[in-house]
């Protein structure tokens, strides 16, 4: 199965190259201050920027958003979203 989050994150990174460069340029100083490896800091900051972007779109369920954006097979996308919703809200 596709990793829809990873696909969306990669698209975000390619569409925001300036932001990624800025994060990478600041990484050595901020990583050291936080006691993180540079790669850990970059990953954390990129993922947070991606999450901030998703939230700015008003997305209520990121998982559903990732599937709807990156699964070409609409039938499969609808099935995956339905399964996700069923798992979140099991019938009592």
C-alpha positions in Angstrom: 0.0 0.0 0.0 1.2 3.5 -0.7 2.5 5.7 2.0 0.2 8.7 1.3 1.7 10.8 4.1 5.2 10.4 2.7 4.0 11.2 -0.8 2.3 14.4 0.5 5.4 15.3 2.5 7.6 14.9 -0.6 5.2 17.1 -2.7 5.2 19.7 0.1 9.0 19.7 0.2 9.4 20.1 -3.6 6.9 22.9 -3.6 8.6 24.7 -0.7 12.2 24.5 -1.6 13.0 27.9 -0.2 11.5 27.0 3.2 13.5 23.7 3.2 16.7 25.6 2.4 16.0 28.0 5.3 15.4 25.1 7.7 18.6 23.4 6.6 20.6 26.6 6.9 19.5 27.1 10.5 19.7 23.5 11.5 23.3 23.3 12.8 22.7 26.1 15.4 19.2 25.1 16.5 19.9 21.4 16.5 22.8 21.9 18.9 20.7 24.2 21.2 18.0 21.5 21.4 20.5 18.6 21.8 19.4 17.0 18.5 21.3 15.7 15.5 21.1 18.0 12.5 19.1 15.5 10.5 16.7 15.0 13.5 16.1 18.8 13.7 15.6 19.1 9.9 13.1 16.2 9.9 11.2 17.7 12.9 11.0 21.2 11.4 10.0 20.0 7.9 7.2 17.8 9.4 6.0 20.6 11.6 5.9 23.0 8.6 4.0 20.4 6.6 1.5 19.9 9.5 1.1 23.7 9.8 0.3 23.9 6.1 -2.2 21.1 6.2 -3.9 22.8 9.2 -4.0 26.1 7.3 -6.0 24.4 4.6 -8.7 23.6 7.2 -8.2 19.9 6.9 -10.0 18.0 9.7 -8.5 14.6 9.0 -5.0 14.6 7.4 -5.2 10.9 6.6 -8.3 11.4 4.5 -6.7 14.4 2.8 -3.5 12.5 1.9 -5.5 9.7 0.4 -7.9 12.0 -1.5 -4.9 13.9 -2.9 -2.6 11.0 -3.9 -4.7 8.0 -4.8 -5.7 8.1 -8.4 -8.1 5.2 -8.1 -11.2 6.9 -6.7 -12.9 3.7 -5.8 -9.9 2.6 -3.7 -9.6 6.0 -2.2 -13.3 5.9 -1.1 -12.7 2.4 0.4 -9.7 3.4 2.3 -11.4 6.5 3.7 -14.5 4.4 4.7 -12.2 1.9 6.5 -10.5 4.7 8.3 -13.7 6.3 9.4 -15.0 2.9 10.5 -11.9 2.3 12.6 -12.2 5.7 14.2 -16.0 5.3 14.9 -16.8 1.7 15.4 -20.5 0.8 15.5 -21.6 0.0 19.1 
